[in-house]
Amino acid sequence: MDFGILSVIIFLPMFVAFSLLLLPVSSKITRNIAFMTAIVILLLAGMVYYNFELTGYMQFREHHSWISSYGINYSLGIDGLSLIILMLIATLIPCAYLWLWDGRTKGYWVSMLLIQTGITGTLFSQDLILFYFFWEAMLLPVFMIIGMFGTGNRVFSTIKITVYTIMGSLFMLICILYLGVAFFYEFGSWSFALNDLIQITTLSRAEQIWLFAGFMLAFAIKIPLFPFHTWLLETYSNSPTGGVFLLSSIMAKLGVYGIVRFVMPLFPELYKEFAPYFVWIGIFGLLYFGIAALMQINIKKMFAYSSASHLGFIVTGIFSLNAYGMTGAAYLIIAHAMATGGLFLLIGKLEYDLGIKSILALGGIAKKAPLFTVFFAIMLLCIVGLPGTNGFVSEFLIILGTFGFSQSAGIVSALTVLVAASFMFWLFQRAILQDNGNDVSQMKDLNLREVLGMLPLIFLIIGMGVYPDWFFYKIEPTIQHYLIDILEIRT
């Protein structure tokens, strides 16, 4: 199966997007073709998943010279971690299309296609300049969606997130160039390939710390980690449903992916040395953002903080330095993306039907929209970590891994999970179940298309919770490779 399938997955949406942009077709035709393209990408991703061998190393490699005089190459590959994120992206985007079906412009659908190209390109890149190219390309269509189709003070939100992400990306670019120059001075040739840059031995400890900090800054802003989260609230609150769906369920996870893919192999000793700090930063973020969510009355702002809280938990897992925590973090990437993605789509419908963002103005939704209530409850219970959902499996493994790293950190992480349960159950009681006398007569229940768009997420949330081996056997060799071969930790 060596016919450049990763390149097809990357560039097919971009080719379709530019073709549709040039052709005089309506927004409905653009939407239909974009949706069919997303289905084709899902089928191609399924082929990759089926043919993926149980090894921790890169597969489906593609390598072509790009700017040969400076050692910049078009180099792609996929391992177990990038495989599961690929399947996540390929599953979520068609589901989102079904929910965003009506009332979108041609430019909106073209932007969605271009985002998919940027995301998958970022996921597969093995050359750091190529990674940076896709990392930046991924952001531009999102800015367009927020700036053109958002609500409230959307222009300010767009400028704020742009400044934040460009600042972080600029530091990362400087670090990438510094590593390329260091490789040139040590080996006499240019290269920006990850496998080459990890061989550099001439960097001093101070240089390594600065480079480590530069990469971590870029990824911390994207996640976001405390205290680089100040763009979060306004951006999520003012973004349209599609924009906040992409930011929370997919793009934030690429910040975590970047830490594992690049920071860990480039700076393994510093990764281990600073792991205790990031474990506690993750736990602090879990608690801080959870309490902040509990204090919100705006439903979008509540889920913005909820999303950041669980991302802090994922960071705790990837820095736990053991198989339980890292596997749980990878599992929570999937579980959290499905649950928050589904919730933001449901909240988008709530906002569209009622025009209400305040939790205090809601109530009695269960009577008006029983199907909506059932799906909302399942997503919420996944975030809380109810047994039988993939949220429970992932949180249990991270807590177990955190205990293996530090008993005190494990106890605190286990207790702070209760914070999520507090605000989620309060929200469900106040906004969905309890009849508060507010007028919600305009609320409509889910139609067939919306049900079909939500069912794959429900199936995976429950299926991966009941039988997690569906996932584990593909990711475990990669986790072992990271721990044993890169971090040199015996499990």
Residue pairs with C-beta under 8 A, 6 or more apart in sequence:
1 47
1 51
1 60
2 60
4 62
5 44
5 47
5 48
5 60
6 48
6 60
6 62
6 76
6 77
6 78
6 120
6 124
7 62
7 76
8 44
9 41
9 44
9 45
9 48
9 86
9 120
9 124
10 76
10 117
10 120
10 121
10 124
11 117
12 37
12 40
12 41
13 34
13 37
13 38
13 41
13 113
13 114
13 116
13 117
14 113
14 114
14 117
16 33
16 34
16 37
16 113
17 34
17 110
17 113
17 114
17 117
20 29
20 30
20 33
20 34
20 106
20 109
20 110
20 113
21 106
21 110
25 33
25 106
26 106
27 104
27 105
27 106
27 108
27 109
30 106
30 109
30 110
31 97
31 101
31 104
31 109
34 97
34 109
34 110
34 112
34 113
35 94
35 97
35 98
37 113
38 90
38 93
38 94
38 97
38 116
39 94
41 90
41 93
41 116
41 120
42 90
42 91
42 94
44 90
45 86
45 87
45 89
45 90
46 87
46 90
48 60
48 78
48 83
48 86
49 83
49 86
49 87
49 474
52 59
52 78
52 80
52 83
52 474
53 59
54 473
54 474
54 477
55 477
56 79
56 80
56 477
56 478
56 479
56 480
56 481
56 482
56 485
57 79
57 481
58 77
58 78
58 79
58 126
59 77
59 78
59 79
60 76
60 77
60 78
61 75
61 76
61 77
61 126
62 74
62 75
62 76
62 77
63 73
63 74
63 75
63 76
64 73
64 74
64 75
65 73
65 74
66 72
66 73
66 74
66 127
66 130
69 190
70 180
70 190
70 192
71 180
71 183
71 189
71 190
71 191
71 192
71 193
71 196
72 127
72 129
72 130
72 190
72 192
73 127
73 130
73 192
73 193
74 127
74 130
75 125
75 126
75 127
75 130
75 193
76 124
76 125
76 126
77 124
77 126
78 86
78 123
78 124
79 478
79 481
80 474
80 475
80 476
80 477
80 478
80 479
81 257
81 260
81 261
81 330
81 475
81 478
81 479
82 123
82 124
82 257
82 261
83 474
83 475
84 330
84 333
84 334
84 471
84 474
84 475
85 123
85 253
85 254
85 257
85 333
86 120
86 123
88 250
88 253
88 333
88 334
88 337
88 338
89 116
89 119
89 120
89 123
89 250
91 456
91 457
91 460
92 245
92 249
92 250
92 337
92 338
92 341
92 457
93 112
93 116
94 453
95 341
95 345
95 453
95 454
95 456
95 457
96 112
96 242
96 245
96 246
96 341
96 345
96 453
97 112
97 453
98 449
98 450
98 452
98 453
99 241
99 345
99 348
99 349
99 450
99 453
99 454
100 108
100 112
100 241
100 242
101 449
104 149
104 242
105 149
107 144
107 148
108 145
108 149
108 242
111 141
111 142
111 144
111 145
112 141
112 145
112 242
114 137
114 140
114 141
115 138
115 141
115 142
115 145
115 246
117 134
117 137
118 134
118 135
118 137
118 138
118 139
118 140
118 141
119 138
119 250
119 251
119 254
121 130
121 133
121 134
121 137
121 138
122 131
122 134
122 135
122 138
122 254
123 254
123 257
125 131
125 133
125 134
126 193
126 194
126 195
127 192
127 193
127 194
128 176
128 179
128 180
128 192
128 193
128 194
128 197
128 262
129 176
129 180
129 192
130 192
131 262
132 169
132 172
132 173
132 176
135 169
135 172
135 258
136 169
138 251
138 254
139 162
139 165
142 243
142 246
142 247
142 251
143 158
143 161
143 162
145 239
145 240
145 242
145 243
145 246
146 154
146 157
146 158
146 161
146 235
146 238
146 239
146 240
146 243
147 154
147 155
147 158
149 240
149 242
149 243
150 157
150 158
150 238
150 239
150 240
150 243
151 238
151 240
152 237
152 238
153 234
153 238
154 238
154 239
156 234
157 231
157 234
157 235
157 237
157 238
157 239
158 235
160 231
160 234
160 235
161 231
161 235
164 221
164 228
164 230
164 231
165 221
165 222
167 221
168 217
168 218
168 219
168 220
168 221
168 222
168 228
169 218
171 214
171 217
171 218
172 214
172 215
172 217
172 218
174 214
175 210
175 211
175 214
175 215
176 192
178 207
178 211
179 192
179 197
179 200
179 211
179 266
180 190
180 191
180 192
180 197
182 200
182 202
182 203
182 207
183 189
183 190
183 191
183 192
183 196
183 197
183 199
183 200
184 190
185 202
186 200
186 201
186 202
187 196
187 199
191 197
194 261
194 262
194 265
194 266
197 266
198 265
198 266
203 211
208 267
208 269
208 270
209 270
211 266
211 267
212 263
212 266
212 267
212 270
212 271
212 274
215 258
215 259
215 262
215 263
215 266
215 267
216 259
216 263
217 228
218 258
219 255
219 256
219 258
219 259
219 263
220 228
220 255
221 228
221 231
221 255
222 251
222 252
222 254
222 255
222 258
223 252
223 255
223 256
223 308
223 311
223 315
224 231
224 232
224 252
224 255
224 308
224 311
225 281
225 282
225 285
225 311
225 312
225 315
226 281
226 284
226 285
226 288
226 289
226 312
229 289
229 308
232 304
232 305
232 308
233 301
233 304
233 305
235 244
235 247
236 244
236 247
236 248
236 300
236 301
236 303
236 304
236 307
237 298
237 300
237 301
237 304
237 357
239 247
240 348
241 344
241 345
241 347
241 348
241 351
241 352
244 300
244 304
244 344
244 348
245 341
245 344
245 345
245 348
248 303
248 304
248 307
248 337
248 340
248 341
248 344
249 336
249 337
249 338
249 340
249 341
249 344
250 337
250 341
252 307
252 311
253 314
253 333
253 336
253 337
256 311
256 314
256 315
256 318
256 329
256 333
257 333
259 315
259 318
260 318
260 482
263 271
264 271
264 482
264 486
264 487
265 486
268 486
268 487
268 488
271 319
271 487
272 321
272 487
272 489
275 319
275 320
275 321
275 405
276 405
276 406
278 315
278 316
278 319
279 316
279 319
279 320
279 402
279 405
279 406
279 409
280 409
281 312
281 315
282 312
282 313
282 314
282 315
282 316
282 317
282 319
283 312
283 313
283 316
283 402
283 409
283 412
283 413
283 416
284 312
285 308
285 309
285 311
285 312
285 315
286 309
286 310
286 312
286 313
286 316
286 413
286 416
286 417
286 419
287 309
287 412
287 416
287 419
288 309
288 312
289 305
289 306
289 308
289 309
289 312
290 305
290 306
290 309
290 416
290 419
290 420
290 422
290 423
291 419
292 305
293 302
293 303
293 304
293 305
293 306
293 309
293 420
293 423
294 419
294 422
294 423
294 426
296 302
296 305
296 359
297 358
297 359
297 360
298 357
298 358
298 359
299 347
299 350
299 357
299 358
299 359
299 362
299 427
299 431
300 347
300 351
300 357
302 359
302 423
302 427
303 340
303 343
303 344
303 347
306 340
306 383
306 420
306 423
306 424
307 336
307 340
309 419
309 420
310 332
310 336
310 340
310 383
310 420
311 336
313 332
313 395
313 398
313 413
314 329
314 332
314 333
314 336
314 398
315 329
316 325
316 329
316 398
316 402
316 409
316 413
317 325
317 326
317 328
317 329
317 330
317 332
317 397
317 398
317 401
317 402
318 325
318 326
318 329
319 325
320 326
320 329
320 398
320 401
320 402
320 404
320 405
321 405
321 483
321 487
321 489
322 401
322 404
322 405
322 483
322 489
322 491
323 401
323 476
323 479
323 480
323 483
323 491
324 397
324 398
324 400
324 401
324 404
325 397
325 398
325 400
325 401
325 402
325 404
325 405
326 401
326 479
326 482
326 483
327 397
327 401
327 472
327 475
327 476
327 479
328 393
328 394
328 395
328 396
328 397
328 398
328 399
328 400
328 401
329 394
329 398
330 475
330 479
331 390
331 393
331 394
331 397
331 464
331 468
331 471
331 475
332 391
332 394
332 395
332 398
334 390
334 394
334 460
334 464
334 471
335 382
335 389
335 390
335 391
335 393
335 394
335 461
335 464
336 383
336 391
336 394
338 379
338 382
338 390
338 457
338 460
338 461
339 379
339 380
339 382
339 383
339 391
339 457
339 461
340 379
340 383
341 457
342 375
342 379
342 454
342 457
342 458
343 376
343 379
343 380
343 383
345 453
345 454
346 372
346 375
346 376
346 379
349 372
349 446
349 450
350 356
350 362
350 365
350 372
350 443
351 357
353 442
353 443
353 444
354 362
354 440
354 442
354 443
356 362
359 427
359 430
359 431
360 430
360 436
361 438
362 430
362 431
362 432
362 436
362 438
362 440
363 430
363 431
363 432
363 434
363 435
363 436
363 437
363 438
363 440
364 434
364 435
364 436
364 438
364 440
365 372
365 373
365 431
365 432
365 433
365 440
365 443
366 373
366 432
366 433
367 435
368 440
368 441
368 443
368 444
368 445
369 443
369 444
369 445
369 446
370 445
371 445
371 446
371 451
372 443
372 445
372 446
373 432
373 433
375 446
375 454
375 458
376 428
376 432
377 428
377 432
378 389
378 458
378 461
378 462
379 457
379 461
380 424
380 427
380 428
381 389
381 391
382 389
382 390
382 391
382 461
382 465
383 391
383 420
383 424
384 391
384 420
384 421
384 424
384 425
385 391
385 392
385 394
385 395
385 396
385 417
385 420
385 421
386 392
387 465
388 462
388 465
388 466
389 461
389 462
389 465
390 460
390 461
390 464
390 465
390 468
390 471
391 461
391 465
392 465
393 464
393 465
393 468
395 417
398 413
399 410
399 413
399 414
399 417
400 410
402 409
402 410
402 413
403 409
403 410
403 411
404 410
430 436
446 454
463 470
464 470
464 471
480 491
483 489
483 491
484 490
484 491
